[in-house]
């Protein structure tokens, strides 16, 4: 078990969702605003880049203004790592590919021990490739990442430091799965899962769900970050949906199930579903709502949903739950749905 502020990672602790700020760290107000937005969205840990001394100075101010553990993202500079630790980081992220000197690593370890700060050893496939002059075949990169991580872990363990979190990331889903399986087999430390450079949100969600979902379903992983270009709140939403789909996190908002539609439908199911989706945005209650369009899937989904709308031409049959309770004209579907949710 590793403590990151008030958040526990490993053993039977819940899988923690984390993200990263996307604004300049020196813009303290903007950074604080984004951290708070992430916390409201369900993020438990937030990482902040600290490439310069000015950033670690700003980091200290941000720590004082938020109520969520902050992780300092450190590359290349042992000075920045020590400064971030002293500024109040709950954890630091280090990349073995770019902090190599033994005396630098020892200095970071000693500072982290003194301040009871955790450390993530984060190996990136791109960094490993850069260590070699010649191109490295994809499968060989996995063993190189493991080798680099093992060497770094030994340095920490040799100085009696065990508050470690491990991660190995690739932009390739299959290699991400393979290397994390290897890490889980080789070590017992908590693991951070992520698919790096995952793309724009619409492109990042599927490969992230495939890679992270596969590993989580196998019991691998203790905290996850979905990497997507743009608003980090979207990263948090994708990550939460992955956990919810696997039963690893409870739902706090309605789940909408929609008929895929076919030639049997007699109503614009997609249009109706969009109206239902919009109406559910203001609902903060965990429930399952099904919008169905024919007798094939309708009754079954009605039995499995808290509220089911089985639509026909100009009307809809309401089921609550599994039992038909009303026939509603099409214009009254949304008001009747909201009333039914209130009565749940």
FENWODA-V432631 format. One record per run of one state. SS is the DSSP state (@ for helix, = for strand, . for the rest). FROM is the first residue (numbers start at 1). LEN is the number of residues. Records with the same first field share a line. If there is no record, write none. Layout:
SS: FROM-LEN  FROM-LEN
This chain:
.: 1-1  5-2  10-6  21-7  42-3  50-3  66-3  74-4  88-3  95-7  116-2  131-7  159-5  170-3  187-3  194-6  218-5  225-4  230-2  246-9  259-10  281-7  293-5  305-2  313-2  320-4  344-1
=: 2-3  7-3  16-5  45-5  69-5  91-4  118-7  164-6  190-4  200-1  223-2  229-1  255-4  288-5  307-6  315-5  324-6
@: 28-14  53-13  78-10  102-14  125-6  138-21  173-14  201-17  232-14  269-12  298-7  330-14
